[in-house]
Amino acid sequence: MHPLKTVNLTKIYARRGQIIEGIADVTLTVSAGEVLSLLGPNGAGKTTFIKMLCSQVTPDEGEVILDGLPILKKPKGFLSVRRSIGYAPETPFFYSNLTGWEFARFLESIYGFSLEQGNLLSFVNVANRLHLTPQLGKLVGTYSKGTLRKLILSFAIAFGRRLIILDEPSNGLDPDSYLILRELLLECKAANRAILLSTHQLAMAQDVADTIVVFVQGRMRCLAKNTASVEDFYKSAVADSEVL
């Protein structure tokens, strides 16, 4: 059973009387222990796709299947599946008047999963490895962009026991933190967690992804196992789509 599967996922937008395809007929799977990286130009549809997976945008057609459950129909067990997914959006929301620890305990109560659970991939351990722990006693509203990124990544990794969804996870990270994140993602993969990674950083896709998917103008133009050069593969995929 795949942690994530989409079938003909489609979202159509109307703007000034014109029909614009946000996403068209996207079918893919992410297996346990697999890192699938989404690449594509700005506006290609990557974030729209992710928001449909997270029920923030309702598709016009198709289905999202998490651990065998078609989530758009909200079947029995829907919430249990959701609680095994970690999500780090490109622009996360935080309660600025809570400390990092207070916000963490709030999410702990929602997920029903202790911050200390998960061994090396627990929230406590991940935050410590990202050098976030000294900041957790401070108000979230005082955090820098990089510290906020570390906080949301710590949540996503700790709570994503089956599936981790990351949208531009390296934004705001310094080089040391980027290297630590890369190590953590490889450890998540080794722990049989599925990871969907949307990034503009070709180097990150090269370092951690097993499978590369290229989105261009709302369509999934190609899907391939990670090649010797992700940069060359990406350039070729975008060039081929422009010819179509």
PALO-120438 format. One record per residue (C-alpha): residue in one letter; x, y, z. Coordinates in Angstrom, 3 decimals. Each point is the difference from the previous one (the first is absolute). Layout:
N
('A',(X,Y,Z)),
...
//
This chain:
244
('M',(0.000,0.000,0.000)),
('H',(1.466,3.351,-1.044)),
('P',(0.040,2.833,2.559)),
('L',(-0.977,2.371,-2.836)),
('K',(-1.718,-0.499,-3.340)),
('T',(-1.783,2.479,-2.255)),
('V',(-2.276,-0.931,-2.881)),
('N',(-0.734,2.478,-2.816)),
('L',(0.197,2.925,2.424)),
('T',(-1.245,3.159,-1.726)),
('K',(-0.661,3.592,1.066)),
('I',(-1.287,2.636,-2.434)),
('Y',(0.085,3.725,0.772)),
('A',(-2.006,2.733,-1.712)),
('R',(1.587,3.439,-0.208)),
('R',(-1.513,2.954,-1.863)),
('G',(-2.168,-2.310,-2.016)),
('Q',(2.890,-2.232,-1.009)),
('I',(0.401,-3.609,1.031)),
('I',(3.381,-0.731,1.538)),
('E',(1.103,-3.506,0.829)),
('G',(1.572,-0.049,3.433)),
('I',(0.577,-3.765,-0.100)),
('A',(-1.056,-2.479,-2.669)),
('D',(-0.293,-3.793,0.292)),
('V',(2.823,-0.594,2.474)),
('T',(0.362,-3.662,0.900)),
('L',(2.936,-1.083,2.143)),
('T',(0.948,-2.083,3.025)),
('V',(2.498,0.396,2.816)),
('S',(1.060,-3.247,1.656)),
('A',(1.235,-0.575,3.522)),
('G',(3.699,0.825,0.178)),
('E',(-0.135,2.044,-3.207)),
('V',(0.867,3.664,-0.487)),
('L',(-1.881,1.505,-2.947)),
('S',(1.072,3.505,-1.006)),
('L',(-2.236,2.447,-1.864)),
('L',(1.879,2.412,-2.236)),
('G',(-1.284,2.709,-2.291)),
('P',(-0.033,3.723,-0.800)),
('N',(-1.956,2.502,2.102)),
('G',(-3.712,-0.395,-0.653)),
('A',(0.376,-3.540,-1.287)),
('G',(-2.582,-1.320,2.489)),
('K',(2.160,-1.629,2.670)),
('T',(-1.483,1.897,2.953)),
('T',(-3.555,-0.421,-1.311)),
('F',(0.645,-3.731,-0.183)),
('I',(1.294,-0.103,3.558)),
('K',(-2.938,2.031,1.313)),
('M',(-2.393,-2.526,-1.518)),
('L',(1.828,-2.791,1.819)),
('C',(-0.461,1.938,3.247)),
('S',(-3.695,0.798,-0.629)),
('Q',(0.705,3.731,-0.264)),
('V',(-1.179,0.039,-3.623)),
('T',(-2.849,-2.181,-1.309)),
('P',(0.747,-1.659,-3.356)),
('D',(-2.511,0.125,-2.820)),
('E',(0.752,-3.578,-0.976)),
('G',(1.998,-2.934,1.249)),
('E',(0.823,-1.434,3.385)),
('V',(2.638,0.127,2.709)),
('I',(0.607,-3.358,1.669)),
('L',(1.928,-0.149,3.280)),
('D',(0.834,-3.467,1.315)),
('G',(-2.768,-1.429,-2.166)),
('L',(-2.655,2.489,1.144)),
('P',(-1.599,2.390,-2.555)),
('I',(0.211,3.083,2.193)),
('L',(-2.287,2.254,-2.040)),
('K',(-2.878,-2.186,1.177)),
('K',(1.200,0.275,3.629)),
('P',(-0.475,-3.693,0.789)),
('K',(0.255,-1.678,3.369)),
('G',(3.598,0.199,1.174)),
('F',(0.598,3.274,-1.844)),
('L',(1.216,1.881,3.089)),
('S',(2.277,-2.833,1.060)),
('V',(1.725,0.074,-3.387)),
('R',(0.298,3.785,0.129)),
('R',(1.733,-0.235,3.370)),
('S',(2.803,-2.052,-1.556)),
('I',(0.856,2.699,-2.575)),
('G',(2.448,2.824,0.606)),
('Y',(-0.333,3.138,-2.127)),
('A',(2.339,2.974,-0.310)),
('P',(-1.584,2.622,-2.290)),
('E',(2.074,2.622,-1.766)),
('T',(-1.679,2.718,2.110)),
('P',(-0.997,-1.551,3.347)),
('F',(-2.356,1.527,2.564)),
('F',(0.977,0.321,3.639)),
('Y',(-1.599,1.514,3.095)),
('S',(2.489,2.771,0.624)),
('N',(-0.934,0.486,3.673)),
('L',(0.869,-3.573,0.941)),
('T',(3.496,-1.177,0.767)),
('G',(1.468,-2.733,-2.148)),
('W',(-0.610,-2.543,2.744)),
('E',(-3.614,1.135,0.473)),
('F',(-0.660,-0.282,-3.716)),
('A',(1.659,-3.426,-0.048)),
('R',(-2.175,-1.264,2.871)),
('F',(-3.077,1.360,-1.812)),
('L',(0.830,-2.047,-3.109)),
('E',(0.855,-2.987,2.188)),
('S',(-3.579,0.051,1.301)),
('I',(-1.412,0.136,-3.547)),
('Y',(2.151,-2.799,-1.397)),
('G',(-0.280,-2.137,3.125)),
('F',(3.693,-0.814,-0.319)),
('S',(2.525,0.953,2.640)),
('L',(2.811,2.412,-0.788)),
('E',(2.355,-2.523,1.591)),
('Q',(-1.173,-2.951,-2.136)),
('G',(1.765,-1.055,-3.154)),
('N',(3.528,-0.654,1.268)),
('L',(2.524,1.963,-2.098)),
('L',(-2.840,1.467,-2.085)),
('S',(-2.012,1.303,2.959)),
('F',(-0.761,3.711,0.190)),
('V',(2.351,0.381,2.955)),
('N',(2.919,-1.598,-1.821)),
('V',(-0.618,1.652,-3.367)),
('A',(-0.287,3.448,1.597)),
('N',(3.229,-0.608,1.853)),
('R',(1.837,-1.088,-3.132)),
('L',(-1.191,3.116,-1.828)),
('H',(1.275,2.121,2.920)),
('L',(-3.558,1.162,0.636)),
('T',(-0.326,-1.047,3.658)),
('P',(1.450,3.232,1.527)),
('Q',(-2.674,1.993,-1.866)),
('L',(-3.006,-2.046,1.101)),
('G',(-0.500,1.970,3.205)),
('K',(-0.400,3.246,-1.976)),
('L',(-3.144,1.379,-1.648)),
('V',(-0.446,-1.278,-3.531)),
('G',(-0.690,3.576,-1.119)),
('T',(3.639,0.876,0.718)),
('Y',(1.441,-2.778,-2.195)),
('S',(2.023,0.656,-3.126)),
('K',(-1.061,-1.522,-3.326)),
('G',(2.588,-2.742,0.382)),
('T',(-1.112,-0.855,3.542)),
('L',(-3.634,-0.211,-1.113)),
('R',(1.063,-2.345,-2.778)),
('K',(1.813,-2.226,2.500)),
('L',(-3.108,-0.082,2.191)),
('I',(-2.381,-1.086,-2.767)),
('L',(2.516,-2.559,-1.282)),
('S',(0.340,-1.476,3.493)),
('F',(-3.783,-0.437,0.156)),
('A',(-0.248,-1.491,-3.491)),
('I',(2.749,-2.543,0.602)),
('A',(-1.163,-0.964,3.485)),
('F',(-3.679,-0.416,-0.881)),
('G',(0.482,-1.387,-3.530)),
('R',(0.225,-3.613,1.053)),
('R',(-1.393,-1.267,-3.327)),
('L',(0.274,2.970,-2.358)),
('I',(1.896,3.305,0.103)),
('I',(-1.024,2.800,-2.388)),
('L',(2.500,2.832,-0.389)),
('D',(-0.507,3.144,-2.092)),
('E',(3.300,1.871,-0.513)),
('P',(1.480,-1.315,3.270)),
('S',(3.410,1.657,-0.397)),
('N',(-1.368,3.569,-0.194)),
('G',(1.721,2.128,2.642)),
('L',(2.396,-2.704,1.168)),
('D',(3.706,0.711,0.403)),
('P',(2.486,-2.477,-1.558)),
('D',(0.536,-1.920,3.248)),
('S',(-3.745,-0.464,0.503)),
('Y',(-0.421,-1.070,-3.626)),
('L',(2.563,-2.764,0.498)),
('I',(-1.757,-1.150,3.175)),
('L',(-3.362,-0.015,-1.805)),
('R',(1.493,-2.131,-2.751)),
('E',(1.223,-2.508,2.594)),
('L',(-3.415,-0.059,1.675)),
('L',(-1.818,-0.680,-3.266)),
('L',(2.298,-2.896,-0.796)),
('E',(-0.651,-1.384,3.498)),
('C',(-3.760,0.342,-0.559)),
('K',(0.397,-1.936,-3.234)),
('A',(1.968,-2.705,1.815)),
('A',(-2.816,-0.157,2.572)),
('N',(-2.395,-0.892,-2.867)),
('R',(-1.798,3.319,-0.043)),
('A',(-1.306,1.368,-3.297)),
('I',(1.068,3.543,-0.880)),
('L',(-1.478,2.390,-2.566)),
('L',(2.437,2.837,-0.521)),
('S',(-0.763,3.102,-2.064)),
('T',(3.083,2.109,-0.551)),
('H',(1.706,2.451,-2.315)),
('Q',(3.360,-1.279,1.227)),
('L',(1.226,-2.484,-2.590)),
('A',(2.863,-0.941,2.328)),
('M',(-2.450,-1.111,2.695)),
('A',(-1.899,-2.154,-2.478)),
('Q',(3.308,-1.452,-1.175)),
('D',(1.080,-0.764,3.577)),
('V',(-3.105,-1.678,1.415)),
('A',(-2.609,-0.873,-2.656)),
('D',(-0.628,-3.472,-1.409)),
('T',(-2.527,1.230,-2.541)),
('I',(-0.244,3.315,-1.857)),
('V',(-3.269,1.440,-1.317)),
('V',(0.016,3.148,-2.122)),
('F',(-3.077,2.242,-0.069)),
('V',(-0.399,2.447,-2.874)),
('Q',(-3.158,2.074,-0.484)),
('G',(-2.030,-2.213,2.292)),
('R',(0.952,-3.260,-1.653)),
('M',(2.274,-2.778,1.120)),
('R',(2.286,-0.125,-3.014)),
('C',(2.365,-2.701,1.179)),
('L',(0.698,-2.382,2.797)),
('A',(3.348,-1.742,0.327)),
('K',(2.291,-1.545,2.533)),
('N',(2.685,2.381,1.176)),
('T',(2.531,0.327,-2.778)),
('A',(3.746,0.685,0.013)),
('S',(-0.760,3.685,-0.522)),
('V',(-3.306,1.391,1.237)),
('E',(0.902,3.330,-1.584)),
('D',(0.350,-1.536,-3.468)),
('F',(-3.186,-2.028,0.483)),
('Y',(-1.936,3.092,1.093)),
('K',(1.219,2.120,-2.915)),
('S',(-0.937,-2.737,-2.444)),
('A',(-3.461,-0.461,1.536)),
('V',(-0.824,3.709,-0.164)),
('A',(1.370,0.297,-3.547)),
('D',(-2.067,-2.984,-1.151)),
('S',(-3.161,1.511,1.487)),
('E',(0.547,3.270,-1.855)),
('V',(0.063,-1.898,-3.293)),
('L',(-3.361,-1.681,0.685)),
//
